[in-house]
Amino acid sequence: AANPVYFRQSDLKREWNKQYPDEELPTIKVRELNETFRAMIRPGGRDDSVKNLVFVPIPESVERARGAGRSYKLGQMILTK
């Protein structure tokens, strides 16, 4: 199962209420983004909490990227040390 990562609480809350309108929002966990990336690229890393992360972009950022006139590959990321 995928674990979505939102960059804004408002986006997370909006999506939760859309998918689960009759359920209370669960506890929100916050994690340092740089540490998340480090855990993802660490050779031999054993941090299972980053295995199934799916980053959910800010909707406005997606629209700006589409309108930028460049060949951005949305939904892809290159991680380096």
C-alpha angles and dihedrals in degrees: 000000000000121000109213119219115204124194094209129041090219091061091048093049093047092051093045092052090048093052099034108024095164098045130085117247110259123232111293116230118210123202133178107258095217091052090049091054091046091052090050096053100034107122109242089006115175100193101124091183091079098048099092102029119141116190113221110207123223105262093231090053091054091052092048092050091050091049095046093088093231129115096253114168101223115210095026128101135181114215120199134173 
